[in-house]
Amino acid sequence: MPSPSLFEKSSPFSGVYFMLMVNRMQMLYYFIIMPRHLVHPYMIMGIMAVGILSQVNLMLLSKWFSSDFSVQGYQGFVQLLGERTVRVFAFLGLFLILLRITVMTLGFVEIAHQYIFPSMTSNWLILSIFIVCFYLASQGMENTIRFVVIAFLSTIWMVIIYYSFFFPPIASMHDLYPLMPPEWSAISWKGLLLVWSSLSGVEFLVCLTPWLRPKQKMLKYLTIGNTISVLEYLVLFISSLLFFGSNYLDKTKYPVLDMVRYLQFPAYERIDIVLISVHLFVLVFVNSIFILLFYGAIRILLGKGVRQTTRMGFAASFIIILVSILVINEWFWKSGEEQNIWLNLQIGVGAFTYLLVPAFLLVATKLKGRFKV
């Protein structure tokens, strides 16, 4: 069970931890389905363009980390926006967090069910994942943040496997043409929205500023994390193009996983199972962070933002999330569809919050006129 001090801040973290969190939050589930929604070679330029826009967004977000309000955590938000406004945002945040956890978890469960446990009930998979998430989150925010190192080291190596698709006889340069769209109407705006939403989730890091060591130049850490993510997107998309070709790329639901099944390794044949399994580290880490944020939002909504955390409150918050996901999975999540309404909703909401939050905080702090010099 959780300790009485889930949000204890004993030792602040360097920006390196936030760099790793940016990268792993941007490499969660979406990258598996992304290639089939981009399809055309000229979307390589689209990924790069969206990556640049994301960098601009992170520049705005870095202003928050350097403001006087950020280091104060909850009290900083209250000073900036007022207690009533903070409660309103906490209420909205509950739905945003629950939606993100739901889509990412059920998306992963659907993949695990198809590739690893086809005969296992999906509800048992969900329960197994959340038992691990509950244990990690119950260790407190500090220990959960530290877990990002394990999540990063467990998964960053995966991209190296896909470089084998860049060479003959699999690779053909003809599959990478044209690099420019023949006309603007041919651009997949929905695909670009997916890329932008894939880079989202970073905006929730504004809630973790109290655990950050003060007076750090956060822009460089955010930039490195975002750049690594964009490079990983490019490697995965280009390798998918070279393997399937643009004419067949949209015929497979999970091209990133299907293509590695054709690789032969002396020690192990089903490398796709390994990739899915290690991806669980990232899912557990991100879910644990959001479970703690969900509990924190409930405490703010109930006017207990500055009081001590309780085991009962944390357990109740966890049960709300778990029951909600089980209900959605049982009655509302339509497994097997190309892109269900929940995924579409999360793509739109994630893109909107990633665009809005940094700009909103920048405007709010500018109006207060209390930036650090």
C-alpha positions in Angstrom: 0.0 0.0 0.0 1.1 3.6 -0.6 3.0 5.5 2.0 1.5 8.6 3.6 3.8 10.8 1.5 3.3 9.9 -2.1 4.2 13.4 -3.3 7.3 13.8 -1.0 10.1 16.0 -2.5 13.3 15.0 -0.8 15.9 15.1 -3.7 15.2 17.2 -6.8 16.0 15.7 -10.2 18.2 16.9 -12.9 16.9 17.8 -16.4 18.2 14.5 -17.7 15.2 12.7 -16.1 12.8 15.1 -17.8 14.6 14.5 -21.1 14.0 10.8 -20.7 10.4 11.3 -19.7 9.8 13.5 -22.8 11.2 10.8 -25.1 9.4 7.8 -23.6 6.1 9.7 -23.3 6.3 10.4 -27.0 7.2 6.8 -27.8 4.0 5.2 -26.4 1.7 3.1 -28.6 1.2 5.6 -31.4 4.5 4.8 -33.0 3.2 1.3 -33.6 0.2 2.4 -35.7 1.7 5.6 -37.2 3.3 4.2 -40.4 0.0 2.8 -41.8 -1.6 6.2 -41.4 1.2 8.1 -43.1 1.8 5.7 -46.0 3.3 8.1 -48.5 7.1 8.8 -48.7 6.5 12.6 -48.7 5.2 12.2 -45.1 8.8 11.9 -44.1 8.9 15.7 -44.6 5.7 15.9 -42.6 7.2 14.1 -39.6 10.2 16.5 -39.7 7.8 19.6 -40.0 5.7 18.5 -37.1 8.9 17.8 -35.1 10.0 21.4 -35.7 6.6 22.7 -34.6 6.8 20.5 -31.5 10.2 22.1 -30.8 8.6 25.5 -31.0 6.0 24.3 -28.6 8.6 23.0 -26.2 10.3 26.4 -26.3 7.1 27.9 -24.9 6.8 25.2 -22.3 10.4 25.8 -21.2 9.3 29.4 -20.2 7.0 27.8 -17.6 9.9 25.9 -16.0 11.9 29.1 -15.6 9.0 31.0 -14.1 8.6 31.9 -10.4 5.3 29.9 -10.2 6.5 26.6 -11.4 8.8 25.7 -8.4 5.9 26.3 -6.0 3.8 23.4 -7.5 0.1 23.6 -6.5 0.5 26.9 -4.7 2.2 28.4 -7.8 -0.9 27.5 -9.9 -3.1 29.0 -7.3 -1.2 32.2 -7.3 -1.2 32.3 -11.1 -4.8 31.3 -11.8 -6.7 31.4 -8.6 -8.0 28.5 -6.5 -11.3 28.2 -8.3 -9.8 28.1 -11.7 -7.2 25.5 -10.6 -10.1 23.3 -9.4 -11.8 23.6 -12.7 -8.7 22.6 -14.6 -8.2 19.7 -12.1 -11.7 18.5 -12.9 -11.0 18.7 -16.7 -7.7 17.0 -16.1 -9.4 14.0 -14.6 -11.1 13.2 -17.9 -8.0 14.0 -19.9 -5.8 11.6 -17.8 -8.5 8.9 -17.8 -8.9 9.1 -21.6 -5.1 8.9 -22.1 -4.6 6.0 -19.8 -7.6 4.1 -21.3 -6.5 4.5 -24.9 -2.8 3.7 -24.3 -3.6 0.7 -22.1 -6.4 -0.9 -24.2 -4.3 -0.3 -27.4 -1.4 -2.1 -25.8 -3.7 -4.9 -24.5 -5.1 -5.4 -28.0 -1.6 -5.8 -29.4 -0.5 -8.2 -26.6 -3.7 -10.2 -27.1 -3.1 -10.6 -30.8 0.6 -11.4 -30.8 1.3 -13.0 -27.4 -1.9 -14.1 -25.5 -4.6 -14.8 -28.1 -6.5 -17.2 -25.8 -6.3 -15.0 -22.7 -9.2 -12.7 -21.7 -8.3 -9.1 -22.2 -9.6 -8.1 -18.8 -7.0 -10.3 -17.1 -4.3 -8.6 -19.1 -5.6 -5.2 -18.0 -5.7 -6.4 -14.4 -2.1 -7.7 -14.6 -0.8 -4.5 -16.0 -2.5 -2.4 -13.4 -1.3 -4.4 -10.5 2.2 -3.5 -11.5 1.2 0.1 -12.1 -0.4 0.3 -8.6 2.8 -1.1 -7.0 5.0 1.4 -8.8 2.8 4.4 -8.2 2.4 3.4 -4.5 6.2 4.0 -4.1 5.6 7.7 -4.6 6.3 10.2 -7.3 10.0 10.3 -6.7 10.6 6.6 -7.2 8.2 6.6 -10.1 10.2 9.3 -11.8 13.4 7.3 -11.2 11.8 4.3 -13.0 12.1 6.3 -16.3 15.7 5.2 -16.5 14.7 1.6 -16.6 11.9 2.3 -19.1 14.4 4.2 -21.4 17.2 1.7 -21.3 14.8 -1.2 -21.8 13.3 0.2 -25.0 15.7 2.6 -26.7 17.7 -0.3 -28.2 14.7 -1.4 -30.2 15.2 1.2 -33.0 18.6 -0.4 -33.9 16.8 -3.5 -35.1 15.0 -1.6 -37.8 18.3 -0.4 -39.5 18.6 -3.8 -41.1 15.6 -2.8 -43.3 17.7 0.1 -44.8 19.9 -2.2 -46.8 19.4 -4.5 -49.8 17.8 -6.8 -50.7 14.9 -5.4 -48.7 15.6 -1.7 -49.3 14.9 0.0 -52.6 15.3 3.8 -53.1 12.3 3.8 -55.3 10.1 3.3 -52.3 11.2 6.7 -50.9 9.9 8.7 -53.8 8.3 11.2 -54.2 9.6 13.2 -51.2 7.4 16.1 -52.0 3.6 15.8 -52.4 2.3 16.2 -56.0 -0.4 18.5 -54.6 -1.6 19.9 -51.3 -4.8 17.8 -51.4 -2.7 14.7 -51.3 -1.3 15.4 -47.9 -2.7 13.3 -45.1 -3.7 16.0 -42.6 -5.1 13.3 -40.4 -1.7 11.6 -40.4 0.0 14.8 -39.5 -2.5 15.3 -36.6 -1.6 11.8 -35.4 2.1 12.7 -35.4 1.4 15.9 -33.5 -0.7 14.0 -31.0 2.0 11.3 -30.7 4.3 14.0 -29.4 1.8 15.1 -26.8 1.8 14.1 -23.1 4.8 16.3 -22.4 2.5 19.1 -21.4 1.6 17.1 -18.2 5.2 17.6 -17.0 4.2 21.1 -15.8 2.7 19.3 -12.8 6.1 17.7 -12.0 8.1 20.9 -11.8 8.4 20.7 -7.9 10.5 17.6 -8.4 12.9 19.4 -10.7 16.1 20.9 -9.6 15.7 24.7 -9.9 17.6 27.0 -12.2 18.2 24.5 -14.9 18.1 25.3 -18.6 15.3 23.0 -19.4 15.0 23.9 -23.1 18.1 21.8 -24.0 16.7 18.7 -22.2 13.3 19.1 -23.8 15.0 19.6 -27.2 17.1 16.4 -26.9 14.1 14.3 -25.8 11.9 15.6 -28.7 14.7 15.2 -31.2 15.3 11.6 -30.3 11.6 10.9 -30.6 11.4 12.4 -34.1 14.4 10.5 -35.2 12.8 7.3 -33.9 9.6 8.1 -35.8 11.7 8.6 -39.0 13.6 5.4 -38.7 10.4 3.4 -38.1 8.4 5.0 -40.9 11.2 4.8 -43.4 12.0 1.2 -42.6 8.2 0.4 -42.9 8.2 2.1 -46.3 11.2 0.2 -47.5 9.8 -3.1 -46.3 6.1 -2.8 -47.4 6.2 -0.1 -50.0 3.6 2.7 -50.0 1.1 0.5 -51.9 0.9 -2.1 -49.2 1.8 -0.2 -46.0 -1.8 0.6 -45.2 -2.8 -3.1 -45.6 -1.3 -4.1 -42.2 -2.6 -2.8 -38.9 0.7 -2.9 -37.0 3.5 -2.7 -39.6 6.2 -1.9 -37.0 5.6 -5.3 -35.4 4.7 -7.3 -38.5 7.9 -6.5 -40.3 10.3 -7.7 -37.5 8.7 -11.1 -37.6 10.6 -11.7 -40.8 13.9 -11.1 -39.2 15.9 -14.2 -38.2 18.0 -14.2 -35.0 20.1 -17.2 -33.8 18.9 -17.0 -30.2 15.3 -16.1 -30.7 12.8 -16.0 -33.6 9.8 -14.1 -32.3 11.5 -10.8 -31.8 8.1 -9.1 -32.0 7.2 -10.7 -28.7 10.3 -9.2 -27.1 9.5 -5.7 -28.5 6.0 -5.9 -27.1 7.1 -7.2 -23.7 9.8 -4.5 -23.2 7.3 -1.8 -24.3 5.4 -2.8 -21.2 8.0 -1.0 -19.1 7.1 2.3 -20.8 3.4 1.7 -20.4 3.7 0.9 -16.7 5.9 4.0 -16.1 3.6 6.4 -17.9 0.4 4.9 -16.4 1.9 5.2 -12.9 2.7 8.9 -13.4 -0.8 9.5 -14.6 -2.3 7.5 -11.8 -0.5 9.8 -9.3 -1.6 12.9 -11.2 -5.2 11.6 -11.2 -5.0 11.2 -7.5 -3.5 14.6 -7.1 -6.3 16.2 -9.3 -9.0 14.6 -7.1 -7.3 16.0 -4.0 -7.3 19.5 -5.5 -10.9 19.1 -6.5 -11.8 18.2 -3.0 -9.8 21.1 -1.5 -7.1 18.8 0.0 -4.2 19.9 -2.2 -2.0 20.8 0.7 -3.0 18.0 3.0 -1.2 14.7 3.6 -1.9 11.9 1.2 -3.8 8.9 2.4 -3.8 5.2 1.5 -7.5 5.1 1.2 -7.7 8.1 -1.1 -5.0 6.7 -3.4 -6.6 3.2 -3.5 -10.0 4.8 -4.3 -8.5 6.8 -7.1 -6.8 3.7 -8.5 -10.0 1.7 -8.3 -11.9 4.4 -10.2 -9.4 4.2 -13.1 -9.3 0.4 -13.1 -13.1 0.0 -13.1 -13.5 2.7 -15.8 -11.1 1.0 -18.1 -12.6 -2.5 -17.5 -16.1 -1.1 -18.3 -14.9 0.7 -21.4 -13.0 -2.5 -22.6 -16.1 -4.7 -22.0 -18.8 -2.6 -23.5 -17.4 0.3 -25.5 -13.9 -0.6 -26.9 -14.5 -2.3 -30.3 -11.4 -4.5 -30.7 -10.3 -5.2 -34.3 -11.5 -1.9 -35.8 -9.0 0.1 -37.8 -9.4 3.1 -35.6 -12.2 3.3 -33.1 -13.8 6.4 -31.7 -11.8 6.3 -28.5 -8.5 6.5 -30.4 -9.8 9.3 -32.6 -11.0 11.2 -29.5 -7.6 10.8 -27.8 -5.7 11.9 -31.0 -7.8 15.1 -31.2 -7.8 15.8 -27.4 -4.0 15.1 -27.1 -3.2 17.4 -30.1 -5.4 20.2 -28.6 -3.9 20.0 -25.1 -0.4 19.9 -26.4 -1.0 23.0 -28.5 -3.0 24.9 -25.8 -1.2 24.2 -22.5 2.3 25.8 -23.3 0.7 28.8 -24.9 -1.8 29.3 -22.1 0.8 29.1 -19.4 3.1 31.5 -21.2 0.3 34.1 -21.7 -0.8 33.7 -18.0 2.7 34.2 -16.6 3.4 37.1 -19.0 0.2 38.8 -17.7 1.5 38.3 -14.2 4.8 39.8 -15.2 6.8 37.7 -12.8 9.4 35.8 -14.9 12.8 35.2 -13.4 15.5 37.3 -14.9 
